[in-house]
Amino acid sequence: MKVNTIMTNQALPVAIIGAGPVGLAAAAHLLERGETPIIFEAGAEIGANIRQWEHVRMFSPWEYTADRATVALLESHGWEMPPKDTSPTGRDLIEKYMQPFAQLPEVRQHIHLNSRVTAISRRYIDKMKDTNRESAPFVIRVQCDDGSEEIIEARAVIDASGTWHSPNPLGSDGLPAMGESSHQAHIYYGIPDVQGKYQQRYANKRVMVVGGGHSAINALLDLVNLQDSYPKTCVTWVLRTTNMQRIYGGGSDDALPARGQLGIRIRTLVEAGRVSIAAPFRIRKISTDETGVTVTGETPQGFETLQVDEIVAATGARPDLIMLRELRLALDSSLETTPLLAPMIDPNIHSCGTVRPHGEAELRHPEKDFYIVGMKSYGRAPTFLLATGYEQVRSIVAALVGDWEAARDVQLNLPETGVCVTDWLSDEISSVAASACCGTPSENVATPVAVQEVVSLNAISLSSTKPQPVDSQTSSRDCGCDDTCCT
Ligand SMILES: Cc1cc2nc3c(=O)[nH]c(=O)nc-3n(C[C@H](O)[C@H](O)[C@H](O)COP(=O)(O)OP(=O)(O)OC[C@H]3O[C@@H](n4cnc5c(N)ncnc54)[C@H](O)[C@@H]3O)c2cc1C
């Protein structure tokens, strides 16, 4: 990679951080407008985050997972869209859509793989300086795979770096549980490929899945499939909430049928005893001995432990903001998204995930010509959909080329979610509901055990976290949502 010599702002490219689906869509919109993108991808291949869950089938059909400008450029080279009403796996999305796009001659010259952006600032201007700030080009520090560093200049920056590589920890307070960092060998963050390369890691093991979103449900369904071939595989689902209606989601009312099916399938398996539930169970400590991993959690009955072999942490993700430290950002204090976007997507309020169309205006930061888009634009909110990201970058690119009418004309036709899955935010607390594991009790059964005697937990006071009784739950609607967005 070459450091670009000092150029006038307009001659500089627009930098895109991340060659995920939204970063590539930003490139397509820039090319369509006659602009020059420069795309930095930390991974050795495009779509590095999606490759970690490539075995998972998406709930959105192709109609909602492909971007218009990207499709237009692909089609100009003879590409054909897969059937619109079928849903791709993560691998399909890469191999049938993102990779063909990235390989187009007019695109591939702009993509830099193995190029991790580590910091961004303005030329000669630190965060405190006002003078000439808006006219100064961005300077972008890029670390290459050989350890060398480059400085690249750009006239605007679109951060589409996602959040998948920055998972939430297991502690229910948002901090790592005690012992979490020293027991990483037993924890997988995300959705392991249980049927494929991780089969032996989980076969006939006692596996705990933590989290109440679609990622957790996908992991649970895969583990139950593994039980068919390895019947001693024992699956325990740990949740902070007992509002299962909310976890199971919209079911047959979900406008994305594949997503509704996830909730229906897991509910059936729970009711059949293939998955045991420990809820509410707020993880405080992880330790190991010769019998395996001991997970200590707080329940209405006090501290209890679960004995397992492996933990799958499907607890969502959060934006990594360190590389943006030198930029002037305006971030919502809770969600870490822009203040205008936050109330539209706050899962505390909009547990159904419905979102009004939004674009450049809602994503603007005090730092002119810098935008966070895609999954990362939602901060800690888990309800992002690709169709939203594609409209974000269309609007932002229009603004960057001065087409303000198009930038403001934001349109988004998203399916109603009908889903209320935001486990890591829920406050509902009730009693432990731990049913028999794997249908029949066995030596593998992960049964919560009252362990009042181990409640020292390094002398942390626990009295301030007394759970509420189950009848103080506030779900006011049939779907389990406690807000008014479900209609
Ligand atoms: C299991 C799963 C299923 C999903 N299913 C759907 C679905 O059905 N429908 C839907 O609409 N959405 C779905 N989503 C949500 C969302 O659409 C995806 O997370 C999508 O991948 C987000 O795209 P993105 O481009 O914003 O980020 P990502 O796909 O996460 O891409 C970010 C890219 O940036 C790179 N990067 C990160 N940091 C740096 C850095 N410092 N420098 C350079 N590069 C960097 C990463 O390597 C990565 O390639 C799903 C998400 C998951 C996890």
The ligand as an SDF file (V2000), in Angstrom:
LIG
                    3D

 53 58  0  0  0  0  0  0  0  0999 V2000
  -25.8120  -14.8640   12.8070 C   0  0  0  0  0  0  0  0  0  0  0  0
  -26.3150  -13.6030   12.1980 C   0  0  0  0  0  0  0  0  0  0  0  0
  -27.3780  -13.6420   11.3280 C   0  0  0  0  0  0  0  0  0  0  0  0
  -27.8550  -12.4570   10.7570 C   0  0  0  0  0  0  0  0  0  0  0  0
  -28.9110  -12.5360    9.9070 N   0  0  0  0  0  0  0  0  0  0  0  0
  -29.3760  -11.4050    9.3460 C   0  0  0  0  0  0  0  0  0  0  0  0
  -30.4720  -11.4550    8.4370 C   0  0  0  0  0  0  0  0  0  0  0  0
  -31.0510  -12.5070    8.1600 O   0  0  0  0  0  0  0  0  0  0  0  0
  -30.8900  -10.3040    7.8800 N   0  0  0  0  0  0  0  0  0  0  0  0
  -30.2930   -9.0890    8.1360 C   0  0  0  0  0  0  0  0  0  0  0  0
  -30.6990   -8.0910    7.5600 O   0  0  0  0  0  0  0  0  0  0  0  0
  -29.2680   -9.0100    8.9990 N   0  0  0  0  0  0  0  0  0  0  0  0
  -28.8030  -10.1240    9.6200 C   0  0  0  0  0  0  0  0  0  0  0  0
  -27.7620  -10.0430   10.5060 N   0  0  0  0  0  0  0  0  0  0  0  0
  -27.2840   -8.7100   10.9540 C   0  0  0  0  0  0  0  0  0  0  0  0
  -26.3010   -7.9790   10.0100 C   0  0  0  0  0  0  0  0  0  0  0  0
  -26.8940   -7.8050    8.7740 O   0  0  0  0  0  0  0  0  0  0  0  0
  -24.9600   -8.6430    9.8730 C   0  0  0  0  0  0  0  0  0  0  0  0
  -24.3180   -8.6090   11.1310 O   0  0  0  0  0  0  0  0  0  0  0  0
  -24.0320   -7.9920    8.8310 C   0  0  0  0  0  0  0  0  0  0  0  0
  -22.8830   -8.7690    8.7220 O   0  0  0  0  0  0  0  0  0  0  0  0
  -23.6520   -6.5530    9.1750 C   0  0  0  0  0  0  0  0  0  0  0  0
  -22.8830   -6.0590    8.1150 O   0  0  0  0  0  0  0  0  0  0  0  0
  -21.7720   -4.9140    8.2930 P   0  0  0  0  0  0  0  0  0  0  0  0
  -21.1990   -4.6940    6.9320 O   0  0  0  0  0  0  0  0  0  0  0  0
  -22.3390   -3.7710    9.0090 O   0  0  0  0  0  0  0  0  0  0  0  0
  -20.6750   -5.5310    9.2790 O   0  0  0  0  0  0  0  0  0  0  0  0
  -19.7760   -6.8930    9.1900 P   0  0  0  0  0  0  0  0  0  0  0  0
  -20.4100   -7.8930    8.2950 O   0  0  0  0  0  0  0  0  0  0  0  0
  -19.5510   -7.2450   10.5870 O   0  0  0  0  0  0  0  0  0  0  0  0
  -18.4640   -6.4070    8.4690 O   0  0  0  0  0  0  0  0  0  0  0  0
  -17.4980   -5.5990    9.1140 C   0  0  0  0  0  0  0  0  0  0  0  0
  -16.1580   -5.8000    8.4220 C   0  0  0  0  0  0  0  0  0  0  0  0
  -15.2290   -4.8510    8.9490 O   0  0  0  0  0  0  0  0  0  0  0  0
  -13.9740   -5.4940    9.1610 C   0  0  0  0  0  0  0  0  0  0  0  0
  -13.2630   -4.7330   10.2060 N   0  0  0  0  0  0  0  0  0  0  0  0
  -13.5370   -4.6920   11.5300 C   0  0  0  0  0  0  0  0  0  0  0  0
  -12.6900   -3.8620   12.1560 N   0  0  0  0  0  0  0  0  0  0  0  0
  -11.8570   -3.3690   11.2170 C   0  0  0  0  0  0  0  0  0  0  0  0
  -10.7590   -2.4410   11.2450 C   0  0  0  0  0  0  0  0  0  0  0  0
  -10.3690   -1.8610   12.3640 N   0  0  0  0  0  0  0  0  0  0  0  0
  -10.1330   -2.1710   10.0970 N   0  0  0  0  0  0  0  0  0  0  0  0
  -10.5160   -2.7540    8.9180 C   0  0  0  0  0  0  0  0  0  0  0  0
  -11.5450   -3.6310    8.8250 N   0  0  0  0  0  0  0  0  0  0  0  0
  -12.2170   -3.9200    9.9660 C   0  0  0  0  0  0  0  0  0  0  0  0
  -14.3610   -6.8960    9.5950 C   0  0  0  0  0  0  0  0  0  0  0  0
  -13.2830   -7.7940    9.3900 O   0  0  0  0  0  0  0  0  0  0  0  0
  -15.5590   -7.1760    8.6840 C   0  0  0  0  0  0  0  0  0  0  0  0
  -15.1960   -7.7630    7.4520 O   0  0  0  0  0  0  0  0  0  0  0  0
  -27.2600  -11.2130   11.0830 C   0  0  0  0  0  0  0  0  0  0  0  0
  -26.1800  -11.1730   11.9570 C   0  0  0  0  0  0  0  0  0  0  0  0
  -25.7070  -12.3610   12.5100 C   0  0  0  0  0  0  0  0  0  0  0  0
  -24.5530  -12.2930   13.4590 C   0  0  0  0  0  0  0  0  0  0  0  0
  1  2  1  0
  2  3  1  0
  2 52  2  0
  3  4  2  0
  4  5  1  0
  4 50  1  0
  5  6  2  0
  6  7  1  0
  6 13  1  0
  7  8  2  0
  7  9  1  0
  9 10  1  0
 10 11  2  0
 10 12  1  0
 12 13  2  0
 13 14  1  0
 14 15  1  0
 14 50  1  0
 15 16  1  0
 16 17  1  0
 16 18  1  0
 18 19  1  0
 18 20  1  0
 20 21  1  0
 20 22  1  0
 22 23  1  0
 23 24  1  0
 24 25  2  0
 24 26  1  0
 24 27  1  0
 27 28  1  0
 28 29  2  0
 28 30  1  0
 28 31  1  0
 31 32  1  0
 32 33  1  0
 33 34  1  0
 33 48  1  0
 34 35  1  0
 35 36  1  0
 35 46  1  0
 36 37  1  0
 36 45  1  0
 37 38  2  0
 38 39  1  0
 39 40  1  0
 39 45  2  0
 40 41  1  0
 40 42  2  0
 42 43  1  0
 43 44  2  0
 44 45  1  0
 46 47  1  0
 46 48  1  0
 48 49  1  0
 50 51  2  0
 51 52  1  0
 52 53  1  0
M  END
$$$$
